[in-house]
Each structure stands twice: as structure tokens, then as C-alpha cells.
Amino acid sequence: MSELRPRSELRSRSVARTSSKEAPKVQGLARHGRLKKPGPWGAIAKIVAASLAVLMVSGAAVGAVAFDSIYGQRDTVTLVGETQGPPPQIGSYEGGFNILIAGSDTREDQGGIGGTTRDASGELNDVNMILHVAADRQSAVAISFPRDMVMGIPECPSADGDYNKYYSTEALNTALSYGGLPCVALTLSEFTGLDIQFAGIITFDGVIQMTNAIGGVDVCIDGPLVDPYTGIDLPEAGTYNLSGWSALAFLRSRHGIGDGSDLTRISSQQVYLSSLVRTLKSSETLSDYKKLYNLADAAIANMQLSKGLSDIPTMVSIALALKDIPLDRIQFVQYPGTTGGTGVYDGKVQPNQYLGDQMMDLIASDQAFVLEETTDGQGSILDPNAPVAEPTPEATEGSTAAPEDDLPVLDIRGQNAATYSCSVTNSY
């Protein structure tokens, strides 16, 4: 599991803060995607997912139930390295499995959503998130990557069958234009060291339809949120139920949040995503067949899925594996980076690869860690009116959870799904 604790609690603990001079000791690292001997498809013990990732997995699971009426709409693509035939069962991936969820900013066929500030035929991957599910299915971590983070773009197959050349220093959100969803997956796989077995990409209209399907998401803000760039206009502090266009405008707002950077926007998006997970796991959603069907219909109709993820047994297996993970063991983190650099980093995000490597090593080996801050205090803060949290259930036998006093502490941005938080607005 991944635990979160406020700094005031961390000071009283015996765990020393991880510094640039001392990395946490990580033993037994596991490389993702290494397969055990394949076994037959079977029932997997015991819907939750993360980010737009949360929506996709939930929708995919319901889509399996409503196969005859909606599954034929699916749009699929083959990832680099995917083989013919059904994918291995998810239990055969040592170290858990990983799902990439990307958000496309295309304006094509979006009915004017997002404006017309650039060529409607262009497309960038402006949301990038990897959902890692631990091998014991007791925890999940969703890692967000800033769209302007600079990294290498590998040689990717293009639509015409050729390969694009390697780019050593490009913003992450250009990968989609070079080689589609497979190129985004390959880029982030090489950057993080994680094997990405499954992937999906969603459009603006997909976000709108999916939030409508579940009746909206409650979002807290600490002051007025007004952003003329996205059109969001929430007049005062408080909690708002956002659906449809308003939900999309909230997720896209950068100028109205924190310091106006993409880094604080991601923190604000995690406020939304945490509430979204709580909404999806609530009985009001899981017991409402009409909501679930509409969610599945919106997901399948507005997403492109990798071949493996579009497989019906895989969809059901993933959803069942995620279904009973406790809220406080579903963690949202942001790959660490900074702005204000020069040269190739001018106007972009420079990754902190030392700290990022620490985080990725822990995630890859399913080792729990705590965050120095429960929220980052810049794009998000704790909700002062949050309900009292319920006690965390004990980890089941076989869990990789470590005693809390032995967990490393990372100075990265994030929060877990059990944390009620508010987006920090500015006076744009």
C-alpha cells in the first residue's frame, strides 16, 4: 500500500526524510512485464481506477457486461511489442501491471470544444498518466507526467509504416503526433523503466460524456475560480458538483489554479480524481445499472484502446482486480520536475530524475512510501470541512505493505483517494 501522512505526523516518526544525499534503500526490484508460466483464464478474487484512468477502467468493465450493444464501437491500436492472440492473464505479470491513460487535445470532431486556437487536425497528448497496480492487488499508484516535461522520444512506428527518428529533447506531449498512442506508451516506458501492457486515450467529448454518465463529481475550491481561457467561472469558495462541460473546463484550467503552471494544474486535477474515485466506489454508482451502462457507452465510444486492453476477459480481470483496493491505498503522484530552466528547458519542465528514479524504483517493486506533504499546498490543500476518515482495513495476507515507521519519505506532489482536498485558486 501507499500511505500519506501530514508533515506534522512525519516529524514524530523515526523515518528520516529522504534527501538528495541519501536515497531510500530499495531491495528486490522487479521488472514489470516479466511473465510467469501462463495459466488458464479464471475468476480473479474480487471498480476503481485512477484519473481519466479511473473512468476508462470502470467503463471498460461495464462495457464487458453490455458487450452486445456497445462493444462494436471500439477503436483499437496495437502497441509496440504486442503479439497476436489474447494477452496473458493479468496475474502472470510479475510486479503487477501498468495502464497508460492519455488525454488528447484534438479539436477534430469535438463540436468546437476546446476552442479553435490552432489547427483542428493537430493532436497532442496533454494528459499522461500511468496506473500501476501492485502484484498483490492491495494498492495502486497513478503517476501523472507534466505535458511539457522534456524527455527523449524514441523511434516510433508511424501510420504509414515508417519509423520517426529519435528526438533526445522534446516535450512529452509531442509523442502522440509522432506515432500515436503506441509512441506515447513507448516514450513513457523508456523514461520510467515500466513495461506498459495496456493503454487508452480519451478526447474532450469523452470526458464530458463520462462525467455526465455518473451524475457529476464534487470538487472543492478555496476561493473564486475564474479562467477565461477555459471558461470556468465558479464565483466563491465551496464544493461544486461538476459535470459535462464544467468538469472539462475545471480539469483544463491552468491560469485559474495555483501559480498558473501545469504542475499546480496536475495537483488540482488530483483533487478531482480523488473525488472521482470516491464517487465510482460509492454504492450510489455501483448499484445504478443505468449509470454504469452510460459510463461504459461513453468510454467505448470516445476512447482508443490498445489491443490488449480491448480484450473482454482482460477488461473484466482488471476491473475485478481493482474493485476492492481501499481508498487510502490508491495514490496519485506527480513525476517530480521544475520550471524556470534555460536552453531546452526554457518554458518547459525539467525532470528531477534523481528523485524520480527513487519513486519509480519503489513503485516498480511495490514498496510503500509516504509523501512529505498530504497535499502540495500550491495547487491543492486539505479540505477544512472534510468528513472524519474511517479506519484503514488491515492488509490481507500476502500484502507487501511495510510497517509505517519503516517507510521512506518522498518530497513529491500527490495525495491519496481518501484525502478530501480543495484546489487552490488564484486571482487571475
ABEGO torsion letter per residue (X at the ends): XBBBBBAAAAAABABBBBBAABBBBBBGBBBBGBBBBBBBBBBBBXXBBBEAAAAAAAAAAAAAAAAAAAAAABBBBBBBGBBBEBBBBAAABBGEBBBBBBBBABABGAGGBGEAABBAABBBBABBBBBBBBAAGABBBBBBBBAABBBBBBBBBBAAGBBBBBBABBBAAAAAAAAEAAAAAAAAAAAAGBBBABBBBBBAAAAAAAAAAAGEBBBBBABBBBBAAAGBBBABBEBBBBBEAAAAAAAABAAABEAGBAAAAAAAAAAAAAAAAAAAABAAAAABAAAAAAAAAAAAAABBBBAAAABAAAAAAAAAAAAABBAAABBBBBBBBBBGBBEAABGBBBBBAAAAAAAAAAAAAGBBBBBABABAGAABBBBAABBBBBBBBBBBBGBABBBAAABBBBBBBEBBAABBBBBBBBAX
